[in-house]
Structure formats: C-alpha cells, structure tokens
Amino acid sequence: MEKLIVATRGSRLALVQTEIVCRMLADVGVETEIRTITTAGDRDRIHALVKIGGRGIFVREIERELLCGEADIAVHSAKDLPYQLAEGLLIAGTPRAADPRDALVLLQGKELCPGDVVGTGSPRRIQEIHRQLPELTFRDIRGNVTTRLHKLERGEYAAIVLAMAGIERLGLDMDRFQVLPFAVDQVIPAGCQGIIGIECRKGDKDLVRLLQQISDPETWRRFQWERKLFCSMKVDCSCPVGIHCRLGDKEQMEIMAMVDGKRAQRMGKEKDGTALCQSLKEELYDGR
C-alpha cells in the first residue's frame, strides 16, 4: 500500500492520538504522513462549543480533506463525531480505548467549598456533576488541556473537569494537581469518550479492511453500541447526553445513558443489544 496521508487537528492531544494510529500502521508496514487541519472549533477559542456548532465543529473541515482526495484517512476523538458523517465516509477502525471517565482536577491541598467555580462548558458534565455536588457553580472554559490547567493554577477556577483519556494519552505531569475521577455510573461519559475513530472513504475497500484489522475488537464493539444509541436519539447539541457501554463476560453487556438529567440503563446479552438500545431510547427520549 502507498504512503497514507493522515488528516487531523493540530492540537497536542489530536497529534498524540494520530501518532498512535500511525505507529499501528507502521507495525503492519504502512508508511504515513500527517496533515494538520485547523478547524472552526480551533479558530474560535472564546465561545462555548454549543454556541458555535456543537458536535461536528472539529470534524467537518477534516472530512472535506478526505472527500477531495487530499487525505486518505482522518483521526478523530470519536466523542466529537456528529450524528451523520459526510456522505461516502465511514469510521473503519478504533484502536484500544483509553479511560472513559471524567475527572475533577484541583490543585494539591485544595478542598472545594460551596459556591466554588468549576470550569467546564459541557452541558452533560454540568448536569451530571451538579447532581453529585449541587453546592458548586460552573463557568465555561475553552482551550486545550494544558491551557486549562494553567487557568486552574492562576486561580481562575477552583477546579476544572478533564477527560481521563486526555490526561492518560498526553502523559502529563500531574504532581501539582489532585485528579479525582468519577465512576462512569456517577458521571456518565459522552458517547464514545476515550475512543479514537479512524475515518476513510467507503470506496477504499482495501483501506477499510486494513483499518478493521488493526482495530481493538472490544473497543470496536463498545464504539458500535454507543454510536448506535447516540445516532438514534438525535438530540440538540445543547442538550446534555451521556452514554456508556460496559461489555462483560459471557457476551453480557450493560448500557447506560442520560438525556437532559433523566437516566436509565439496560443489561442483557450482547446479541440482544439492538433491542436493549431501542428500549433505552424509548424510555429516555421518545415523547420528549
């Protein structure tokens, strides 16, 4: 196979995730070249994401590179994918997922007090953490992980919320901070949080097969179920939505979700996963 052009955002985390994919491809003898794209979400560092496009704001411009043939594959944080990918494209691969949990991050020695300000612009995180810690207040925060940590150190916030996957993949020195992860049933993650999605053109059959071969099977299954439920709901980008699937032994699965503060979960055999997702969707979303 000829050298593959890999499109990605230029943030440090996006590049780290892209390098994970490139190393996996190198292991099977495929040469790659990274092409960085500045998206609308990268250009606007001021406004809350829900106000400037929500899901898809980090994806659409990268997809255009695939559609016009300037890139062969694209690497995304799967949680950022919109309901509908561009016509002719698909997610063909998912490397092993990182930790899906959200975490509250504070300076060492700091304790939260009623009224303290927590930095997050995610309606889902606000909804879920407020349920756990109703005495806290929330204010929007933008910027990459390092920028957010600097804002925390400067005292702009008493705490911030970060994805454990980002902390893990960036290999950050967190000695100055307390990292307090929430269990997935305390704060339900965004659908596909911690998963890298590799996108390509549907017509590139050999490439689709290659990306499926380098995927982690369990991560791929989790991606499929969480994505299936998310795409079936099609809620507005400003509506808080969390989805997480746990795969157990003997082909068992548990899928939990939250829509606008309402929670539900289902457990059963994975072969009945479609029916479990449909039942969950009906309880949470239909008739809203």
HELIX and SHEET records of a PDB file:
HELIX    1   1 ARG A   12  ASP A   27  1                                  16    
HELIX    2   2 ALA A   40  ARG A   43  1                                   4    
HELIX    3   3 LEU A   49  ILE A   52  1                                   4    
HELIX    4   4 ARG A   60  LEU A   67  1                                   8    
HELIX    5   5 ALA A   78  ASP A   80  5                                   3    
HELIX    6   6 PRO A  123  GLN A  132  1                                  10    
HELIX    7   7 VAL A  145  GLU A  153  1                                   9    
HELIX    8   8 MET A  164  LEU A  170  1                                   7    
HELIX    9   9 LYS A  205  GLN A  213  1                                   9    
HELIX   10  10 PRO A  217  MET A  233  1                                  17    
HELIX   11  11 GLU A  270  ASP A  272  5                                   3    
HELIX   12  12 GLY A  273  LEU A  284  1                                  12    
SHEET    1   A 5 THR A  32  ILE A  37  0                                        
SHEET    2   A 5 LEU A   4  ARG A   9  1                                        
SHEET    3   A 5 ILE A  73  SER A  77  1                                        
SHEET    4   A 5 ILE A 196  ARG A 201 -1                                        
SHEET    5   A 5 LEU A  89  GLY A  93 -1                                        
SHEET    1   B 5 THR A 137  ARG A 139  0                                        
SHEET    2   B 5 VAL A 117  GLY A 119  1                                        
SHEET    3   B 5 ALA A 159  ALA A 163  1                                        
SHEET    4   B 5 ASP A 102  LEU A 107 -1                                        
SHEET    5   B 5 PHE A 177  PRO A 181 -1                                        
SHEET    1   C 3 VAL A 241  LEU A 247  0                                        
SHEET    2   C 3 GLN A 252  VAL A 259 -1                                        
SHEET    3   C 3 LYS A 262  LYS A 269 -1                                        
END                                                                             
